């Protein structure tokens, strides 16, 4: 019996999936154990790198610090294990080119091919948010993480739980962010973070 839902019908065999991957409007990468095994040109352009510079490299290359890479991996694994997907806004780092070393806000979305092994294999998309949100202040790795979670609307207790730190430590980072962004309140801080 034919499937009555046209959206679930097999896709036409003449679609070139490799070309679709290459021309996707977002940066995309295929990973195995947090190493890039394939990527499209949009990802290369975003990070100022060639495909040869990225393939076979750990995603750590794209993070401002090794500590952020490790903490992000630990934080997302249980979420992917539950949901199969993960998404957030985070600060990333350009690899090469005229903006080498520049940090920028990036929306990252990923899907594990197998929930029980979140980092074994996956597909990731990257959207450069720098045209809407600039990194204006020099932030520590932990301040970047707290800032990203503040923009997601999390409370200090929720941020503390997500980052495995006390809510009082989160409050200290929030106070430092407020000084750096010259924010008069937490709401003002979030607005300034979003505005860049």
C-alpha positions as CSV (number, residue, x, y, z in Angstrom):
1,X,0.0,0.0,0.0
2,X,1.3,3.5,-0.9
3,X,2.2,5.9,1.8
4,X,-0.7,8.5,1.9
5,X,1.6,11.3,3.2
6,X,3.5,12.8,0.3
7,X,6.1,14.3,2.7
8,X,7.2,10.8,3.6
9,X,7.5,9.5,0.0
10,X,11.0,8.6,-1.2
11,X,13.0,11.5,-2.5
12,X,13.6,11.7,-6.2
13,X,16.8,9.8,-7.0
14,X,18.1,12.6,-9.2
15,X,18.8,15.0,-6.3
16,X,22.5,15.5,-5.7
17,X,22.8,15.4,-1.9
18,X,26.5,16.2,-2.1
19,X,25.7,19.4,-4.0
20,X,22.9,20.3,-1.5
21,X,25.4,19.9,1.3
22,X,28.0,22.0,-0.4
23,X,25.5,24.8,-1.3
24,X,23.7,24.9,2.1
25,X,23.3,28.5,3.3
26,X,24.8,27.5,6.7
27,X,28.2,26.1,7.6
28,X,27.9,22.3,8.0
29,X,30.2,19.6,9.3
30,X,30.0,15.9,9.7
31,X,31.8,14.6,12.8
32,X,33.1,11.4,14.3
33,X,34.3,11.5,17.9
34,X,34.3,15.4,17.8
35,X,36.6,15.4,14.7
36,X,35.5,17.0,11.5
37,X,35.3,14.3,8.8
38,X,33.6,16.5,6.2
39,X,32.5,20.1,5.9
40,X,31.0,22.5,3.3
41,X,32.4,25.7,1.9
42,X,30.2,27.9,4.0
43,X,31.9,26.5,7.1
44,X,35.3,27.1,5.6
45,X,34.4,30.7,4.7
46,X,32.9,31.3,8.2
47,X,36.1,30.2,10.0
48,X,38.5,31.6,7.4
49,X,39.9,28.2,6.7
50,X,40.4,25.7,3.8
51,X,38.8,22.3,3.9
52,X,42.3,20.8,4.3
53,X,42.8,22.9,7.4
54,X,39.6,21.6,9.0
55,X,39.2,18.0,7.9
56,X,40.7,15.6,10.4
57,X,40.8,18.3,13.1
58,X,39.0,18.3,16.4
59,X,36.3,20.9,16.8
60,X,38.5,22.3,19.5
61,X,40.2,24.3,16.7
62,X,37.1,26.4,16.4
63,X,36.8,27.3,20.1
64,X,38.5,30.3,21.9
65,X,39.9,27.9,24.5
66,X,40.4,24.2,25.2
67,X,38.5,24.5,28.4
68,X,35.4,25.8,26.6
69,X,35.6,22.9,24.1
70,X,35.8,20.4,27.0
71,X,33.1,21.9,29.1
72,X,30.8,22.3,26.1
73,X,31.3,18.6,25.1
74,X,30.5,17.5,28.7
75,X,27.4,19.7,28.8
76,X,25.9,18.7,25.5
77,X,26.4,14.9,25.8
78,X,23.5,14.2,28.2
79,X,21.2,16.6,26.3
80,X,21.9,14.9,23.0
81,X,21.5,11.5,24.8
82,X,18.0,12.5,25.8
83,X,16.8,14.5,22.8
84,X,19.0,13.4,19.9
85,X,19.7,17.1,19.2
86,X,21.4,20.2,20.8
87,X,21.4,23.9,19.9
88,X,22.9,27.0,21.5
89,X,24.6,30.3,20.8
90,X,28.3,30.4,21.7
91,X,31.4,32.3,21.0
92,X,33.6,30.7,18.4
93,X,37.0,31.6,16.9
94,X,38.1,32.2,13.3
95,X,40.9,29.8,12.3
96,X,42.8,31.7,9.6
97,X,42.6,34.5,7.1
98,X,42.5,38.2,7.7
99,X,40.3,37.7,10.8
100,X,42.4,34.9,12.3
101,X,41.8,34.6,16.1
102,X,38.7,36.8,16.0
103,X,35.9,35.6,18.3
104,X,32.3,35.8,17.1
105,X,28.9,34.7,18.2
106,X,27.7,31.6,16.5
107,X,24.4,29.6,16.6
108,X,25.3,25.9,16.6
109,X,22.9,23.0,16.1
110,X,23.8,19.3,16.1
111,X,22.2,15.9,15.8
112,X,23.8,12.7,16.9
113,X,23.4,9.7,14.6
114,X,23.0,7.6,17.7
115,X,21.6,9.0,20.9
116,X,23.4,6.4,23.1
117,X,26.8,7.6,21.7
118,X,26.3,11.4,21.4
119,X,29.8,12.2,20.3
120,X,30.4,9.1,18.1
121,X,29.0,10.6,14.9
122,X,26.9,13.6,14.1
123,X,25.9,16.5,11.8
124,X,26.4,20.1,12.9
125,X,25.3,23.4,11.5
126,X,26.9,26.8,12.3
127,X,25.3,30.2,11.7
128,X,27.5,33.3,12.1
129,X,25.7,35.8,14.2
130,X,28.4,38.5,14.1
131,X,26.3,40.8,11.8
132,X,23.7,40.9,14.5
133,X,25.7,40.4,17.7
134,X,29.3,41.4,18.1
135,X,31.7,40.3,20.8
136,X,32.5,43.8,22.2
137,X,34.2,43.1,25.5
138,X,37.1,40.9,26.4
139,X,35.5,38.0,28.2
140,X,37.0,35.1,30.0
141,X,35.9,31.6,28.8
142,X,33.6,31.2,31.8
143,X,32.1,34.7,31.2
144,X,31.4,33.7,27.6
145,X,29.5,30.6,28.8
146,X,27.5,32.5,31.4
147,X,26.7,35.2,28.8
148,X,25.4,32.6,26.3
149,X,23.1,31.0,29.0
150,X,21.9,34.4,30.2
151,X,20.8,35.2,26.6
152,X,18.9,31.9,26.7
153,X,16.9,33.2,29.6
154,X,18.3,30.9,32.3
155,X,18.5,31.9,36.0
156,X,21.7,31.9,38.0
157,X,20.6,28.5,39.6
158,X,19.9,27.0,36.1
159,X,23.2,28.3,34.7
160,X,25.1,27.0,37.8
161,X,23.5,23.6,37.2
162,X,24.3,23.6,33.5
163,X,27.9,24.6,34.1
164,X,28.4,22.5,37.3
165,X,29.3,25.6,39.3
166,X,27.5,27.3,42.3
167,X,24.8,29.9,41.6
168,X,27.0,32.3,43.7
169,X,29.8,31.8,41.2
170,X,27.4,32.6,38.4
171,X,26.4,35.8,40.2
172,X,30.1,36.8,40.4
173,X,30.4,36.3,36.6
174,X,27.2,38.1,36.0
175,X,28.4,41.1,38.0
176,X,31.7,41.2,36.0
177,X,29.7,41.0,32.8
178,X,27.5,43.9,34.0
179,X,30.7,46.0,34.7
180,X,32.3,45.1,31.3
181,X,29.1,46.0,29.4
182,X,28.2,48.9,31.7
183,X,24.8,47.4,32.3
184,X,22.5,48.9,35.0
185,X,20.5,45.6,35.5
186,X,20.4,42.0,34.4
187,X,17.8,42.8,31.8
188,X,20.0,45.7,30.5
189,X,22.9,43.2,30.4
190,X,21.0,40.7,28.3
191,X,19.9,43.5,25.9
192,X,23.5,44.6,25.5
193,X,24.7,41.1,25.0
194,X,22.2,40.5,22.3
195,X,22.8,43.8,20.7
196,X,26.6,43.3,20.8
